[in-house]
Amino acid sequence: MDPEEPGLLLPGAAPFVWPIFMSIPPTPLSTWARNVSPSPTLAVDAKAKALQAAGEDVCGFAAGEPDFDTPDHIKEACIVALRAGKTKYAPTPGIEPLRVAIAERYFTDYQHKVAASQVVVSPGGKFSCYLGVLATCSPGDEVIVPAPFWVSYPEMVKLAGAVPKLVLADDRTGFKLTPALLESAITPRTKLVILNSPSNPTGAVYTRAELEALVAVAVKHNLYILSDEMYEHLVYDGATPTCVATLSQEAEARTMIVAGFSKTYAMTGWRIGTLVAPSPIAKAVAELQSQISSNVTTFAQYGALAALKEKEKTAAALKTMLAAFDRRRKYLHAELNKIPGLKCLLAEGAFYLFPNISSFGLKDLEFCNRLLDTERVAAVPGSAFGAEGYLRLSYATSDEIIAKGVERLARFCRSLR
């Protein structure tokens, strides 16, 4: 009802006037909220999906997740856990059988001896990375982030109050940080360096010798290392992943290994990441997690346990997925390099290619917007990853979409010549 309605006023009373609260400026959002950037990869994917929902034929190369379903034996283990009542709180760092299995797999895969107490299971590899930064970096500390980088690294550094220091390693170095580049970026405030192999967004895989040289610089300057090894099992052409913590005793003492189940086992929506670290860091990470998110969804952890325990079934599913990715990788790489003005290195890992489009004279964001608007092809601009003049194309999509999408991309590029 209107408070100024005559029937609500006493005889001779002055009309009531509501105070104008909106004249008072609202309290500003926090520094963290104002400075964090939204994920550009999710933004592109959302725009592409909106077009698809409107009936448009969109070829999406933006999503960073396998187009395969989670293997049935993993889903069944989760269902069994649900029916068995595994729906209550679990220990913050993860259920004990899963942490033991993770420790065992590091010994099996890399002869890296770790205790279950050094393992923390978190709600996604992104959160594992963030907790690693939060546990080791204080406000004002600098973190070296090689570019092209996964879009979340600089943002999680900022959210920890630290300062991301970006170092570009472009296609002239195979998208790999060199010891000289690393050395030149270090200052007295440097606390941590982030390494990512196989790489998102480039698919680059560091050799063991290359990582040893980088670790030597980190050890010399007493830096922590966050080694993001999320794509470790998605490698091709005889490339082998390297667990950075196994390179030396000094490396082991300062390295946080982040991995998880999202990419290898097509479990992106399950949100299960892992961190393995020296005991003091692992303890700190678990304590931080206890106050922020508590534990990973309890019954989901039993699915992850099945991925590690039922090895033959898991290996068969991974083999099928890898064969498809490898076929698509080679096809897309060959077709991209047929396009005049575009050049692309052949990735050795993950499921991305990172072609150079700088010859077309457009900023990569404008290139991507026009590509989506005119040809209905969704790609992510390299500038989102700290590398202007490139595109990230995910081949974690169907052969049909790849063939149709690269044809449209070629037509678009011809229109720019």
RAHURA-V925966 format. One record per pair of residues at least 24 apart in sequence whose C-alpha atoms are under 10 Angstrom apart, sorted by the first residue. I is the first residue (numbers start at 1). J is the second residue. D is the distance in whole Angstrom. If there is no record, write none. Layout:
# RAHURA-V925966
i j d
I J D
I J D
This chain:
# RAHURA-V925966
i j d
31 158 10
31 159 9
31 161 10
32 155 9
32 156 10
32 158 8
32 159 6
32 160 9
32 161 8
33 159 9
35 155 8
35 158 8
35 159 9
36 152 10
36 154 9
36 155 6
36 156 8
36 158 7
36 159 7
37 151 9
37 152 9
37 154 9
37 155 7
38 151 9
38 152 9
38 155 9
39 151 7
39 152 7
39 155 9
39 384 8
40 151 8
40 152 10
40 380 7
40 381 9
40 383 10
40 384 6
40 385 9
41 150 10
41 151 8
41 379 9
41 380 6
41 381 9
41 384 8
41 385 9
41 392 9
42 380 9
43 380 9
44 368 9
44 369 9
44 372 9
44 378 7
44 379 7
44 380 7
44 381 9
45 378 7
45 379 8
45 380 9
47 372 9
47 378 9
48 372 8
48 373 10
48 376 8
48 377 8
48 378 6
48 379 9
49 378 10
51 372 10
51 373 10
51 376 8
52 376 9
56 376 8
57 375 9
57 376 7
57 377 9
57 401 10
58 372 8
58 373 10
58 375 8
58 376 5
58 377 6
58 378 7
58 401 9
58 404 10
58 405 8
59 372 9
59 375 9
59 376 6
59 377 5
59 378 6
59 379 9
59 397 9
59 398 10
59 400 9
59 401 6
59 402 7
59 403 9
59 404 7
59 405 5
59 406 9
59 408 9
59 409 10
60 372 9
60 376 8
60 377 6
60 378 5
60 379 7
60 380 10
60 393 9
60 394 8
60 395 9
60 396 10
60 397 8
60 398 10
60 401 7
60 402 9
60 405 8
61 352 9
61 353 10
61 377 7
61 378 6
61 379 5
61 380 8
61 391 10
61 392 8
61 393 5
61 394 5
61 395 7
61 396 8
61 397 7
61 401 9
61 402 8
61 405 8
61 406 10
62 352 10
62 377 9
62 378 6
62 379 5
62 380 6
62 381 10
62 391 10
62 392 7
62 393 6
62 394 6
62 395 9
62 396 9
62 397 10
63 352 10
63 378 9
63 379 9
63 380 9
63 392 10
63 393 9
63 394 7
63 395 9
63 396 8
63 397 9
64 200 9
64 201 9
64 263 9
64 268 9
64 350 10
64 351 8
64 352 8
64 392 10
64 393 9
64 394 7
64 395 9
64 396 7
64 397 10
65 262 8
65 263 6
65 264 10
65 266 7
65 267 9
65 268 7
65 269 9
65 351 9
65 394 9
65 395 10
65 396 7
65 397 9
66 262 8
66 263 6
66 264 9
66 265 9
66 266 6
66 267 8
66 268 8
66 321 8
66 325 9
66 351 8
66 394 9
66 395 9
66 396 5
66 397 7
67 266 8
67 321 9
67 395 9
67 396 6
67 397 6
67 398 8
68 263 10
68 265 9
68 266 6
68 267 9
68 317 9
68 320 10
68 321 7
68 396 8
68 397 9
68 398 10
69 265 9
69 266 6
69 267 8
69 268 10
69 317 10
69 321 10
70 262 9
70 264 10
70 265 6
70 266 5
70 267 6
70 268 9
70 269 10
70 270 9
70 303 10
70 307 10
70 314 10
70 317 9
71 265 7
71 266 8
71 267 9
71 303 10
71 307 9
71 313 8
71 314 7
71 316 10
71 317 7
71 318 9
72 303 10
72 313 9
72 314 10
72 317 10
73 303 8
73 306 7
73 307 8
73 310 8
73 313 7
73 314 8
74 265 9
74 267 9
74 300 9
74 301 10
74 302 8
74 303 5
74 304 7
74 305 8
74 306 6
74 307 6
74 308 9
74 309 10
74 310 9
74 313 9
74 314 8
75 267 10
75 300 9
75 302 9
75 303 6
75 304 9
75 306 9
75 307 10
76 302 9
76 303 7
76 306 9
77 299 9
77 300 9
77 301 9
77 302 6
77 303 5
77 304 8
77 305 8
77 306 6
77 307 9
78 298 9
78 299 6
78 300 6
78 301 8
78 302 6
78 303 5
78 304 8
78 305 9
78 306 9
79 299 8
79 300 9
79 302 9
79 303 8
80 299 9
80 302 9
80 303 9
81 298 9
81 299 5
81 300 8
81 301 9
81 302 7
81 303 8
82 298 9
82 299 6
82 300 9
82 302 9
83 299 9
84 299 9
85 298 10
85 299 8
86 297 9
86 298 6
86 299 5
86 300 9
86 301 10
86 302 9
87 297 8
87 298 6
87 299 6
87 300 10
88 297 9
88 298 7
88 299 9
89 294 8
89 295 7
89 296 9
89 297 8
89 298 7
89 299 10
90 294 8
90 295 6
90 296 8
90 297 8
90 298 6
90 299 9
90 301 10
91 121 10
91 286 10
91 290 9
91 294 8
91 295 6
91 296 9
91 298 9
92 120 8
92 121 8
92 122 8
92 286 7
92 287 8
92 288 10
92 289 7
92 290 6
92 291 9
92 293 9
92 294 5
92 295 4
92 296 8
93 117 9
93 118 9
93 119 7
93 120 4
93 121 5
93 122 7
93 274 9
93 275 10
93 282 9
93 283 9
93 285 9
93 286 6
93 287 9
93 289 8
93 290 8
93 294 8
93 295 7
93 296 8
94 119 8
94 120 6
94 121 5
94 122 8
94 272 10
94 274 9
94 286 9
94 294 10
94 295 7
94 296 7
94 297 9
94 298 8
94 301 8
95 120 10
95 121 8
95 295 9
95 296 9
95 298 8
95 299 10
95 301 7
95 302 9
95 305 9
97 301 9
97 302 9
97 305 7
98 301 7
98 302 8
98 303 10
98 304 7
98 305 5
98 306 9
98 308 8
98 309 9
99 274 9
99 276 10
99 301 10
99 305 9
100 305 10
101 304 10
101 305 7
101 306 10
101 307 10
101 308 7
101 309 7
102 260 10
102 274 8
102 275 10
102 276 9
102 304 10
102 305 9
102 308 8
102 309 10
103 276 8
104 308 9
105 308 8
105 309 10
106 243 9
106 246 10
106 276 9
109 241 10
109 242 10
109 243 9
110 241 9
110 242 8
110 243 7
110 244 10
110 245 10
110 246 7
111 243 10
111 246 8
112 243 8
112 245 8
112 246 6
112 247 10
112 252 9
113 246 9
114 276 8
114 277 9
114 278 9
114 279 9
115 276 9
115 277 10
115 278 10
115 279 9
116 276 9
116 279 10
117 276 9
117 277 9
117 278 9
117 279 7
117 282 8
117 283 8
117 286 10
118 256 10
118 275 8
118 276 6
118 277 6
118 278 6
118 279 5
118 280 9
118 281 8
118 282 5
118 283 8
118 285 10
118 286 10
119 257 10
119 274 7
119 275 6
119 276 5
119 277 7
119 278 9
119 279 9
119 282 7
119 283 9
119 285 10
119 286 9
120 258 10
120 273 8
120 274 6
120 275 5
120 276 7
120 277 9
120 282 7
120 283 9
120 285 7
120 286 6
120 289 9
120 295 10
121 258 10
121 259 10
121 260 9
121 271 10
121 272 7
121 273 6
121 274 5
121 275 7
121 276 9
121 285 10
121 286 9
121 289 10
121 295 8
121 296 7
121 301 9
122 260 9
122 271 8
122 272 6
122 273 5
122 274 6
122 275 8
122 285 10
122 286 9
122 289 8
122 293 9
122 294 9
122 295 7
122 296 6
122 297 9
123 260 10
123 270 8
123 271 5
123 272 5
123 273 6
123 274 9
123 289 9
123 293 8
123 294 9
123 295 7
123 296 5
123 297 8
124 258 10
124 259 9
124 260 7
124 261 8
124 262 8
124 267 10
124 268 8
124 269 9
124 270 8
124 271 4
124 272 4
124 273 4
124 274 8
124 296 9
125 228 9
125 229 10
125 230 7
125 258 7
125 259 6
125 260 6
125 261 8
125 262 8
125 268 10
125 271 8
125 272 7
125 273 4
125 274 6
125 275 8
126 152 8
126 153 9
126 156 9
126 228 10
126 230 10
126 258 9
126 259 10
126 260 10
126 271 9
126 272 9
126 273 7
126 274 10
127 156 9
127 258 10
127 271 9
127 272 9
127 273 7
127 274 9
127 275 10
127 289 9
127 293 10
128 228 10
128 256 10
128 257 9
128 258 6
128 259 8
128 260 9
128 272 9
128 273 6
128 274 6
128 275 6
128 276 10
128 285 8
128 289 9
129 153 8
129 156 8
129 157 10
129 194 9
129 226 8
129 227 9
129 228 8
129 256 9
129 257 9
129 258 6
129 259 9
129 273 9
129 274 9
129 275 8
130 155 9
130 156 6
130 157 7
130 159 9
130 160 8
130 285 10
131 156 9
131 160 9
131 275 9
131 281 10
131 282 10
131 284 9
131 285 6
131 286 9
131 287 10
131 288 7
131 289 7
131 292 10
132 156 10
132 157 10
132 224 10
132 225 10
132 226 7
132 255 10
132 256 7
132 257 9
132 258 9
132 275 8
132 276 10
132 277 9
132 281 8
132 282 9
132 284 9
132 285 7
132 288 10
133 157 7
133 158 10
133 159 9
133 160 7
133 161 10
133 162 9
133 191 10
133 192 8
133 193 10
133 194 9
133 224 10
133 225 10
133 226 8
133 256 9
133 285 9
134 159 8
134 160 5
134 161 9
134 162 9
134 284 9
134 285 8
134 288 8
135 160 9
135 280 10
135 281 7
135 282 9
135 283 9
135 284 6
135 285 6
135 286 10
135 287 9
135 288 8
136 160 10
136 191 8
136 192 8
136 224 8
136 225 10
136 226 10
136 256 10
136 281 8
136 284 9
136 285 9
137 161 8
137 162 6
137 163 9
137 190 9
137 191 7
137 192 7
137 224 9
138 162 6
138 163 10
138 191 9
139 163 8
140 164 10
140 189 8
140 190 9
140 191 10
141 187 10
141 188 9
141 189 5
141 190 6
141 191 6
141 192 8
142 185 10
142 186 9
142 187 8
142 188 9
142 189 6
142 190 4
142 191 6
142 192 7
142 193 9
143 185 10
143 186 9
143 189 9
143 190 6
143 191 6
143 192 5
143 193 6
143 194 7
143 223 9
143 224 9
143 225 10
143 226 10
144 182 8
144 185 7
144 186 8
144 187 10
144 190 7
144 191 8
144 192 6
144 193 5
144 194 6
144 195 9
144 225 10
145 177 10
145 182 10
145 185 10
145 192 9
145 193 6
145 194 6
145 195 8
145 196 10
145 386 10
146 170 10
146 175 9
146 176 8
146 177 6
146 178 10
146 181 9
146 182 8
146 193 8
146 194 7
146 195 7
146 196 9
146 385 10
146 386 9
147 175 8
147 176 9
147 177 8
147 201 9
147 202 10
147 382 10
147 383 10
147 385 7
147 386 5
147 387 7
148 175 7
148 176 9
148 177 10
148 199 9
148 200 8
148 201 7
148 202 7
148 354 10
148 382 8
148 383 8
148 384 9
148 385 5
148 386 5
148 387 5
148 388 9
148 390 10
149 175 10
149 194 9
149 195 9
149 196 8
149 199 8
149 200 7
149 201 7
149 202 9
149 382 10
149 383 10
149 384 9
149 385 5
149 386 6
149 387 8
150 196 8
150 199 8
150 200 6
150 201 6
150 202 9
150 228 10
150 384 9
150 385 6
150 386 9
151 200 9
151 201 9
151 383 10
151 384 6
151 385 5
151 386 8
152 384 10
152 385 9
153 194 8
153 385 10
154 385 10
154 386 10
162 189 10
162 190 10
162 191 9
163 189 9
163 190 9
163 191 10
164 190 10
164 192 10
164 193 10
165 190 9
165 193 9
166 386 8
167 386 9
168 386 8
168 387 7
169 386 10
169 387 9
170 202 10
170 356 10
170 386 10
170 387 7
170 388 10
170 390 10
171 202 9
171 204 10
171 343 10
171 344 9
171 345 7
171 354 9
171 355 9
171 356 8
171 387 10
171 390 10
174 202 9
174 203 10
174 204 7
174 205 9
174 206 9
174 345 8
174 346 10
174 347 9
175 199 9
175 201 10
175 202 7
175 203 9
175 204 6
175 205 9
175 206 10
175 345 9
175 354 10
175 387 10
176 202 9
176 204 7
176 205 8
176 206 7
176 210 9
176 211 10
177 206 9
177 210 9
177 211 9
177 214 8
178 210 8
178 211 9
178 213 8
178 214 7
179 210 8
179 211 9
179 212 10
179 213 6
179 214 5
179 215 9
179 216 9
179 217 7
179 218 9
180 213 10
180 214 9
180 217 9
181 214 10
182 214 7
182 217 8
182 218 9
183 214 9
183 217 7
183 218 9
183 220 10
183 221 9
186 217 10
186 218 9
186 221 8
186 223 9
187 221 9
188 221 9
190 221 9
190 222 9
190 223 7
190 224 9
191 218 9
191 221 9
191 222 8
191 223 5
191 224 6
191 225 9
192 218 8
192 221 10
192 222 9
192 223 5
192 224 5
192 225 6
192 226 7
192 254 9
192 255 10
193 218 8
193 223 7
193 224 6
193 225 5
193 226 6
193 227 9
193 255 10
194 224 9
194 225 6
194 226 5
194 227 6
194 228 7
194 255 10
194 256 10
195 225 7
195 226 6
195 227 5
195 228 6
195 229 8
195 244 9
195 257 10
196 226 8
196 227 6
196 228 5
196 229 6
196 230 8
196 231 9
196 232 10
196 258 9
197 227 8
197 228 7
197 229 6
197 230 8
197 231 7
197 232 7
197 235 10
197 241 7
197 242 8
197 243 9
197 244 10
197 348 10
197 349 8
197 350 9
198 228 8
198 229 7
198 230 8
198 231 6
198 232 6
198 233 9
198 234 8
198 235 8
198 239 10
198 240 10
198 241 7
198 242 9
198 347 9
198 348 8
198 349 5
198 350 6
198 351 10
199 228 9
199 229 8
199 230 9
199 231 8
199 232 9
199 347 9
199 348 9
199 349 7
199 350 7
199 351 9
199 352 9
200 228 10
200 230 9
200 231 8
200 349 9
200 350 7
200 351 8
200 352 7
200 353 9
200 354 10
200 385 9
200 392 9
200 394 10
201 347 10
201 350 8
201 351 9
201 352 6
201 353 7
201 354 7
201 380 10
201 382 9
201 384 10
201 385 7
201 391 9
201 392 6
201 393 8
201 394 9
202 345 9
202 346 9
202 347 7
202 348 9
202 349 8
202 350 8
202 351 9
202 352 6
202 353 6
202 354 5
202 355 9
202 382 10
202 385 10
202 390 10
202 391 10
202 392 7
202 393 9
202 394 10
203 231 9
203 234 9
203 235 9
203 345 9
203 346 8
203 347 5
203 348 6
203 349 5
203 350 5
203 351 7
203 352 6
203 353 6
203 354 8
203 392 10
204 235 10
204 345 9
204 346 9
204 347 6
204 348 6
204 349 6
204 350 8
204 352 9
204 353 9
204 354 10
205 231 10
205 232 9
205 235 8
205 236 10
205 239 7
205 240 8
205 241 7
205 242 9
205 347 8
205 348 6
205 349 6
205 350 9
206 239 9
206 240 9
206 241 8
206 242 8
206 348 9
206 349 10
207 239 8
207 240 8
207 241 8
207 242 7
208 240 9
208 241 8
208 242 6
208 243 9
208 244 8
208 247 8
209 242 10
209 247 9
211 242 8
211 243 9
211 244 7
211 247 8
212 242 10
212 244 8
212 246 10
212 247 6
212 248 8
212 251 9
215 244 8
215 245 9
215 247 8
215 248 9
215 250 9
215 251 7
215 254 10
215 255 10
216 247 10
216 248 9
216 250 9
216 251 8
218 250 9
218 251 9
218 254 9
219 250 7
219 251 7
219 253 10
219 254 8
220 250 10
222 250 9
222 254 8
223 251 10
223 254 7
223 255 9
224 251 9
224 253 9
224 254 5
224 255 6
224 256 8
225 251 8
225 252 9
225 253 10
225 254 6
225 255 5
225 256 6
225 257 8
226 254 9
226 255 6
226 256 5
226 257 6
226 258 7
226 275 10
226 277 9
227 255 7
227 256 6
227 257 5
227 258 6
227 259 9
227 275 10
228 256 8
228 257 6
228 258 5
228 259 6
228 260 10
228 275 9
229 257 7
229 258 6
229 259 5
229 260 8
230 257 9
230 258 7
230 259 4
230 260 6
230 261 8
230 262 8
230 263 7
230 264 8
230 273 9
230 274 9
230 350 9
231 259 8
231 260 9
231 261 9
231 262 9
231 263 6
231 264 7
231 349 7
231 350 6
231 351 9
232 259 8
232 260 10
232 263 9
232 264 8
232 349 8
232 350 8
233 263 9
233 264 6
233 265 10
233 318 9
233 322 9
233 349 8
233 350 8
234 263 8
234 264 7
234 318 9
234 319 10
234 321 9
234 322 7
234 325 9
234 326 9
234 348 9
234 349 5
234 350 5
234 351 8
235 322 8
235 325 10
235 326 9
235 347 9
235 348 6
235 349 4
235 350 6
235 351 9
236 322 8
236 323 9
236 325 9
236 326 7
236 329 9
236 347 8
236 348 5
236 349 6
236 350 9
237 326 9
237 347 10
237 348 7
237 349 9
238 348 9
239 348 7
239 349 8
240 348 9
240 349 9
241 349 9
245 276 9
245 277 9
245 278 10
252 277 8
252 278 7
253 277 8
253 278 6
253 279 9
253 281 10
254 278 7
254 281 9
255 281 9
256 281 8
256 282 9
260 304 9
261 303 10
261 304 7
261 307 8
261 308 10
262 304 10
263 318 10
263 350 8
263 351 9
264 307 10
264 314 9
264 315 10
264 317 9
264 318 7
264 321 9
264 322 9
264 350 9
265 304 9
265 307 7
265 308 10
265 314 8
265 315 9
265 317 8
265 318 7
265 321 9
266 317 10
266 318 9
266 321 9
267 300 10
267 303 10
267 304 9
270 296 9
270 297 8
270 300 7
270 301 9
270 303 9
270 304 9
271 296 8
271 297 8
271 300 8
271 301 10
272 296 7
272 297 9
272 300 8
272 301 8
272 304 8
321 396 10
322 350 10
322 351 9
324 395 9
324 396 9
324 397 10
324 398 9
324 399 9
325 349 10
325 350 9
325 351 7
325 352 10
325 394 10
325 395 7
325 396 7
325 397 9
325 398 10
325 399 10
326 350 10
326 351 9
326 395 9
327 395 10
327 399 9
328 394 10
328 395 6
328 396 8
328 397 9
328 398 8
328 399 7
328 402 8
328 403 9
329 353 8
329 394 9
329 395 7
329 396 9
329 402 10
331 395 10
331 399 9
331 402 9
331 403 9
332 393 9
332 394 10
332 395 8
332 399 9
332 402 7
332 403 8
332 405 10
332 406 7
333 406 10
335 402 10
335 403 9
335 406 7
335 407 9
335 410 9
336 406 7
336 407 9
336 409 9
336 410 8
338 410 9
339 406 9
339 407 10
339 409 9
339 410 6
339 411 9
339 413 7
339 414 8
340 410 8
340 413 8
340 414 8
340 417 9
341 413 8
341 414 9
341 416 10
341 417 8
342 390 10
342 410 9
342 413 8
343 390 10
344 390 9
344 391 10
350 394 9
350 395 9
350 396 9
351 393 9
351 394 6
351 395 6
351 396 6
351 397 10
352 391 10
352 392 7
352 393 6
352 394 4
352 395 6
352 396 8
353 390 10
353 391 8
353 392 6
353 393 5
353 394 7
353 395 8
354 380 10
354 381 10
354 382 8
354 387 10
354 389 10
354 390 6
354 391 5
354 392 5
354 393 6
354 394 9
355 382 9
355 389 9
355 390 6
355 391 6
355 392 7
355 393 8
356 382 9
356 387 10
356 388 9
356 389 6
356 390 4
356 391 7
356 392 9
357 381 10
357 382 9
357 388 9
357 389 5
357 390 5
357 391 7
357 413 9
358 388 8
358 389 5
358 390 7
358 391 10
359 389 8
359 416 10
359 417 9
360 389 9
360 413 8
360 414 10
360 416 7
360 417 7
361 389 9
361 416 9
361 417 10
362 389 8
362 416 9
363 388 7
363 389 7
363 390 9
364 388 6
364 389 5
364 390 6
364 391 7
365 389 9
365 390 9
365 391 9
367 391 9
367 412 9
367 413 9
367 416 10
370 412 9
371 408 9
371 409 7
371 411 10
371 412 7
371 413 9
372 409 10
374 408 9
374 412 8
375 405 9
375 407 10
375 408 6
375 409 7
375 411 8
375 412 7
376 405 8
376 408 8
376 409 9
377 401 10
377 404 9
377 405 6
377 406 9
377 408 7
377 409 7
377 412 10
378 405 9
378 409 10
379 409 10
